[in-house]
């Protein structure tokens, strides 16, 4: 019963913030819509009762970047909006933009949508994505193309890496763990869960040199899989800082603090 009430509260929150985002875009424009979406992400995390830990923020470059993350749940969108106190945009599949009210709000906040069946819009998509990144935004893509049901890491489709190569932006892997426990795929009720967002070092020149997008996709996936295996092996510390850990490496976040949470939806898989 509590889970159902929590889910209804999140639904009402999402509808209200979607409407507020559209009003903000109509009245003032500028960065107002993205600020509303950022507030939605933080409120979503609080209502869900999620205990979020963010690590590796020092790995983020000072300017814009393409963040490549594994994808476990619809929770990943508000999670990442809440994790970073910088503008965050998503490259999402076209179907997400067709969700009544929410899809329009996502578009108003500067998120991008790709039709995976129509490569003809790739040129404009690359231009728009490049503009977001050059403006200092963190552009998130989920290259698996669908959500994981059990936390495993699927194959990475190379389209997202083509986007990073063409934009010239830093490519930063991000490991997410716990979203599938907060809302398992196919479930309707949100559950309190411990969630980890770990930012990994950006792809180096050596990894990207010569750069076939398929090879870079494989390299980034391997890094994220290694992080998953390391966490599963008990190497992930408990909530809060661990004695002896490097300063600034771990930055804890709780629902009370509201600080530091595909493509979106089920993931944007390509920018062909």
N, C-alpha and C positions, 0 to 999 in steps of 0.2 A: 504493500500500500504506500509506504514511504517513497519507494522507487517511482511509482506512478505519479505521485504528487510532485516529486522532483522533476520528472520529465515534463509534466504539464507546465510547471513554472518556467522551465527552460524554453518551452515552446512559446509561451506568452512573451518572455523576454526577447526571444529572437524576432517575433513578429513586431513587437514594439520598437526594437532597435532598427529593424529594417525600415519601418516607416520613418523613424527619426533620421535615418541616413538619407533617405530620399528628400525629406524636408530640408535637411542641411544642405544638400546639393542644390536644391532649387533656390533657397534663400541666400546662402552665402558662398557656396562653392568652395574652391580652394582645398585646403586640407581638412575642412570641417567634416566631410563624410568619413574620411579614414579615421579621424579621432573618435567618432561615434562607434565605428566598427571595432576600434581598439578597446573602448569601454565595454562593448558587448562581449568581447573575448574574456576580459577579466571578470566580468559579472557571471559569465557562463561557468568559469572555473570555480567560482565561489559557490554558486547554486549547486553545482554537481558534487561538491564536497571532495574535489580532487586535491591531493597533496602533491604539489609539483616541485621538482628539483631541477634547476637549470645549471649546467656545467659548461665551461669552455667559452664563455662570452668574450674572453680576450682574443679568441681566434677569429672573431669577425673583423673584416677589414673596415677601415674608417668610412669608406664610400659605399656605393651600391655593390651588390653581389647576387649571384644565383645560388640559392640554397637548395640542395638536393637531399630529400629526406625519404626514409621508408614510411609506409602508410599503413596504419592499423585501424583507424576509426574516424568517423565524422568529427570526433572530439579534436582531431589534429588541427583543424582550422582555428577554432578559438584558442586552443593550446598555444600555438605559435604566435598568434596575435598578442597573447598575454605575456609570452616569454621575452619578447624583445621590445624595448622602449624606443624603437625606431620604426619608420613606416615599413609595413610588411604587405606585400601583394602576392596574389596567388595566380598561377597559370592553371586554369581549371577546364575540365571538359565542357563542351557546349551545353550538355544537359543540365548542369548546375545553374547556368544562367537562365534556364527556362523555368526554374522553381518560382511560383508566384511570390511576388513581393521580395523575397530574399535574394533571388537572382538579380533583380533590378538594383537592389541595394548593393550587392557585390560589384556590379558594373559601375554604379555611381561612385563607389569608393576606389575605383581605379584598377580593379582586378581584370584579368584577361581570360577570354574563353577561346578554346580551339575546337574545331570540328575535326575529329580524327579521321573522318571519312572523306574530307575535302582538303587536299593539300594546297589548293589554290589560294587560301587565305594566309599561307605561311609568310609571304613577303611582308604584308601589313602587320602580321603578328610579331615578326622580328623587329620591325620598326617600333611598334608600341612597347614591346618588352625592353628594347634598348633604351628607349626614352625613360622608362620607369627606373631602370638600373642607373643610368647616367644622372638621374635626379636624386640618387642616394638611397633608393628603396632596396629592401631585401626581397627578391622575387623567388617565391617558393614553388618548386615543382616536385611531384611525386611520380617518379618514372616507372613504378611497378605497374601502373595503369589500373589497379584495383586494390581494395583494402585486404589486408591479411586477416585470416580467420583465427590464426593461432600464434601470431607474433613472428612467424617465419618471414624471411626476406625473399621476395620473388625476383624474377629476372628484371633487370632494368632495361627499358626500351631506350634506344639511343637518341630519340628526338630532343629530349631536354638538354642533352650534352651538345647537340648541334647548336641549340639556342645560346648556350654559354660560350661556345667557340666563336660564333658570329658576333656576339655582343662585345666580346673582349673582356667581360667582367670576371672577377675572381669566382671560382667554383668551390663552394664550401659544403662538404657532406655534413648531414645532421642525423643523429640517431635518436629515434623516439621509442620509448618502451612504456607500456601500460595502457595505451589508448584502447587496445582490444579488451582490457579488463573493465575499463570505464563504460564502454558500450560495445559489447561483442557484435560482430556483423550479423544482422538479422534480428537483433534484440530491439525492444522498444523502451526499455527502462534503464536509465542511467544508474551506475553504481559508484559509490566512493572508491577511489583507487589511488595508489601511489604511481605517479607518472614521472618519467625521466626524459629530459631534453638535453642531449649532449652535443655541443658544437665541436666538430673535429677540425684539424688543421686544413687549410685550403689546399687544393690540388697544386702540386709543385710544377715548375716548368718542365722537369724531367718526365713527370707522368703525362703532361699534356703535349710535350714536344712531338711534333710530327703528326700530331693528333687525330688519328681516326677516332670518331665519336664512339664507335663500338669498344675500342680499347679503353678509352677513358671511362665509359659506363661500367665496364668490367672491373676496373681498378677501384672506382668509387664504391661499387657494390661490395667488393671484397673488404674494403675498410669498414663499412657499416656492419657486415656480417661478423667481422672480428670483434667489433664493439659488442654486438649481441652475445657472442660466445663468451667474451670476457665478463659481461654482466651475469650471464647464466651460470658462470663458474664461481660466482661469489666474490668477484673482484670489485663489484659496485658497492661503495660505502653506504651506511645507513643514512637516513635523512640528516641534514646538517653537515657541518664541516667535520672531517675526520682529523684527529690529532696528527700533525706531521705532514698534512697535505700541503702542496705548494700554495702560497698566498694567491688569492684571486682565482684559483682554479675552479672552486665550487661556490656557487651562489644559490642558496636555498630559497625556495619560494613556498609560501603557504597560502591557502585561500584567504586567510585573514589579512595578509600583507598586501595582496593584490599586485605584487611586483614579480617581475621576471618569471606566456604559455608560450591541389592538388592539383602537380595540380591538386585542386581541392576536391571535396566531395569524395568520389572514388578515385581521384587522381587524374591529372592531365598527363597523358602518356607520350605525346609527341608534339613537336613543332616542325613539321616536315617542310 
